[in-house]
């Protein structure tokens, strides 16, 4: 049995409070889009168990995520995944000390599923409830790796809906350095894959086809590569792919060549902007997070950029690149440590008389965690 909010002390206000024990078990629930993730994280022992269900097969025939179907599937998956994670960790519900869930950003209906389950469990167990920013989960996920980076670092957050460069000085201490002006890199992959008649999600499909392509066989633009700032733009790249497709691709080799050039163009821009951000900040550590961080060509290119020895690049393990419960449980554990005792009721729980989700939630609105 883990340590709960026990050990009674009296606050100067006269309120009886419960102290936090050093080993706390945090349940993390992620339902922001098309993956249901559940994990259990121990503040003393690390990640104990996690489960993930991807909805890719369900959405593939539609060429993208159908929000209503995503929400319904989360309902079916979240509780069985929670039971399985508890069984894998050899724990029971009563062992959970706090519950973290993705509060936003994401699909409203999908977020509500995780929020409802998390709020219900917190109310039933009398445990603290912590709403987590989805992107913060991604930003902090490399800290779960065997060789985690130290603060401060530059982070390239690159996923289906976001392409951003951030300076990260600590938990909740984020400075936006560069953002996408239109499509994110993941959207460019997805939309281009659809134009090429490939499946969903587009990133892996493009990468598979690109592996048969000939580098330099065709040419696509590198948007904002020499703009002098750290912003991104990928909508023009998608338009260039559309133009090439309309002109006609005579055979499978031509399709593979175009996919190869598309991947190279995206990687070239991401690497150049990331290296520029590191130089602009004077930092020496670069963290890559988000679904696109699993791209092999991107990892190889960044490894080459770091080969001089002045730059250290950190990637999360492939299982942590996608949306997952582990990053939410971990972020929840970090924020749990910042909860003030005098802000909690005497039973150690957090208010659970209602819940909200934030489909749109700027990262800079997060409160920093001191220490």
MONORNOR-V515286 format. One record per run of one state. SS is the DSSP state (hx for helix, st for strand, lp for the rest). FROM is the first residue (numbers start at 0). LEN is the number of residues. Records with the same first field share a line. If there is no record, write none. Layout:
SS: FROM-LEN / FROM-LEN
This chain:
lp: 0-7 / 10-5 / 18-6 / 30-4 / 42-3 / 54-1 / 60-6 / 88-4 / 95-2 / 104-3 / 125-2 / 144-8 / 158-4 / 170-2 / 180-4 / 195-6 / 210-21 / 232-2 / 247-4 / 281-3 / 289-1 / 294-1 / 305-6 / 315-2 / 321-3 / 336-4 / 343-14 / 358-4 / 365-6
st: 7-3 / 15-3 / 24-6 / 34-8 / 45-9 / 97-7 / 127-6 / 152-6 / 162-8 / 172-8 / 231-1 / 284-5 / 311-4 / 357-1
hx: 55-5 / 66-22 / 92-3 / 107-18 / 133-11 / 184-11 / 201-9 / 234-13 / 251-30 / 290-4 / 295-10 / 317-4 / 324-12 / 340-3 / 362-3
